[in-house]
């Protein structure tokens, strides 16, 4: 097969597996959270809770590892732990930034566009810092220079992915809410977080998939 076609196929499979695993695990976590929605933190509904982010990190790490282990051996622990810790921090840092934004502007009613901007900006900050840590942990499988580069790649990828994922979720909530109105609370939250995870997975893996095979060549 043409090497360029092979690389394109590998990249597409990387994107599809990452998006599906992150989307489905976020949807599952959202459904579990939605079962007890009345006792959930209002701010936390805009971001995956601790259990959802840990579950998403575990699933994403295992799926990517199964796909990428042919490229490099013996990196299950740093790769999976990087995703678990990284996604947890991405969610929590984003939640903290969003909570502070809401608190600062508590007395002012925001427009739908301003609300989206607040969520997207907070999510981007979470993705930037959490993604950098995610990449630093996973980068232990390579050289120091590759580790630093992989950290930057993940910072950019998750900042963009998390921001776009939350933007998509807000659009679902604001302009397409009539589609979800007849569903139970748990199913509504499953759809919202499922959309967020899928979009975030598509964007972030599109970027990381380009650089992974360049930074971490096949080990003999």
VENPEJO-V282440 format. One record per residue. N is the residue number from 1. RES is the residue in one small letter. PSI is psi in degrees with one decimal (999 if undefined). OMEGA is omega in whole degrees, -180 to 180 (none if undefined). Layout:
BEGIN
N,RES,PSI,OMEGA
N,RES,PSI,OMEGA
END
This chain:
BEGIN
1,x,147.0,177
2,x,128.2,-178
3,x,-35.9,180
4,x,-39.9,177
5,x,-37.6,178
6,x,-46.6,179
7,x,-39.2,178
8,x,-41.9,179
9,x,-43.7,179
10,x,-43.0,-180
11,x,-42.7,-180
12,x,-39.7,178
13,x,-39.6,177
14,x,-44.8,-180
15,x,-48.3,-177
16,x,-45.5,-178
17,x,-38.4,180
18,x,-45.2,-178
19,x,-44.5,-179
20,x,-44.3,-178
21,x,-41.6,-180
22,x,-41.0,180
23,x,-46.0,-178
24,x,-40.2,180
25,x,-36.8,176
26,x,-38.4,178
27,x,-42.6,178
28,x,-45.7,178
29,x,-38.0,177
30,x,-39.2,179
31,x,-42.4,179
32,x,-42.9,178
33,x,-39.2,-178
34,x,-20.8,178
35,x,-34.0,179
36,x,45.3,-173
37,x,-31.4,-177
38,x,-27.5,-179
39,x,7.2,-178
40,x,152.6,176
41,x,131.1,-178
42,x,-44.6,179
43,x,-39.3,-174
44,x,-19.7,-179
45,x,-20.7,178
46,x,-13.1,-178
47,x,148.9,177
48,x,140.8,178
49,x,-178.1,-174
50,x,-47.5,-178
51,x,-40.4,-180
52,x,-44.3,-179
53,x,-37.3,177
54,x,-42.5,178
55,x,-44.9,-180
56,x,-41.4,179
57,x,-41.3,179
58,x,-49.3,-178
59,x,-46.2,-180
60,x,-42.6,180
61,x,-45.0,-179
62,x,-40.9,180
63,x,-47.3,180
64,x,-36.0,179
65,x,-43.7,179
66,x,-32.8,-179
67,x,-38.9,-172
68,x,-7.6,-176
69,x,-21.7,176
70,x,-23.5,180
71,x,-35.6,-176
72,x,133.8,-174
73,x,159.3,169
74,x,52.2,175
75,x,27.6,-179
76,x,-49.2,-175
77,x,-54.9,-179
78,x,-34.4,-179
79,x,-47.9,-178
80,x,-43.0,179
81,x,-33.9,176
82,x,-43.5,179
83,x,-41.5,-179
84,x,-52.9,-178
85,x,-41.9,-178
86,x,-49.1,-179
87,x,-32.5,176
88,x,-46.8,-180
89,x,-39.1,178
90,x,-46.7,-179
91,x,-44.9,-175
92,x,-39.7,178
93,x,-42.1,177
94,x,-41.9,179
95,x,-41.9,179
96,x,-45.9,180
97,x,-40.8,180
98,x,-41.3,179
99,x,-41.9,178
100,x,-38.6,178
101,x,-44.3,179
102,x,-41.1,-179
103,x,-42.1,-179
104,x,-38.2,-178
105,x,30.2,-172
106,x,-36.8,-175
107,x,-3.5,-178
108,x,130.0,177
109,x,126.9,-179
110,x,148.0,175
111,x,164.9,177
112,x,-39.7,180
113,x,-42.2,178
114,x,-37.1,177
115,x,-41.5,177
116,x,-42.6,180
117,x,-39.7,179
118,x,-45.4,-180
119,x,-45.5,-178
120,x,-42.1,179
121,x,-42.9,178
122,x,-42.3,179
123,x,-37.8,179
124,x,-41.1,178
125,x,-41.9,177
126,x,-43.8,179
127,x,-36.5,-179
128,x,-52.9,-176
129,x,-44.5,178
130,x,-38.3,178
131,x,-36.3,178
132,x,-41.5,178
133,x,-41.0,176
134,x,-49.0,-179
135,x,-35.8,180
136,x,-39.3,179
137,x,-46.8,180
138,x,-30.7,-177
139,x,-5.0,178
140,x,-17.8,-179
141,x,-8.0,-178
142,x,-167.7,178
143,x,170.5,-179
144,x,-43.1,-180
145,x,-39.6,178
146,x,-35.0,178
147,x,-43.3,179
148,x,-42.8,180
149,x,-41.4,-179
150,x,-32.5,177
151,x,-44.1,179
152,x,-42.0,179
153,x,-46.3,-179
154,x,-33.6,177
155,x,-46.9,180
156,x,-44.1,-177
157,x,-45.4,-177
158,x,-28.2,174
159,x,-46.8,179
160,x,-43.7,-178
161,x,-45.1,-178
162,x,-40.7,179
163,x,-45.3,-179
164,x,-34.6,178
165,x,-44.4,179
166,x,-31.8,175
167,x,-44.0,178
168,x,-39.8,179
169,x,-41.9,179
170,x,-38.0,178
171,x,-37.7,177
172,x,-42.6,-177
173,x,-44.6,-172
174,x,-51.9,-170
175,x,-15.2,-179
176,x,22.0,-174
177,x,-23.2,180
178,x,-24.1,179
179,x,-33.3,-174
180,x,-9.7,-169
181,x,-33.4,-178
182,x,-4.0,-178
183,x,161.0,176
184,x,164.3,180
185,x,-41.4,-178
186,x,-40.6,179
187,x,-35.8,177
188,x,-47.6,-179
189,x,-32.6,177
190,x,-42.2,178
191,x,-45.5,-178
192,x,-50.5,-179
193,x,-28.5,176
194,x,-42.8,176
195,x,-45.2,180
196,x,-48.5,-178
197,x,-39.9,-179
198,x,-47.2,179
199,x,-43.5,178
200,x,-40.3,179
201,x,-40.5,179
202,x,-49.2,-176
203,x,-49.6,-176
204,x,-42.7,-178
205,x,-26.3,175
206,x,-37.5,-180
207,x,-48.9,-178
208,x,-31.8,180
209,x,-28.7,179
210,x,-38.2,-171
211,x,-22.1,-174
212,x,-49.5,-175
213,x,-13.3,174
214,x,-39.7,-178
215,x,-29.0,-177
216,x,80.3,-179
217,x,159.9,-177
218,x,129.6,177
219,x,145.3,-180
220,x,999,none
END
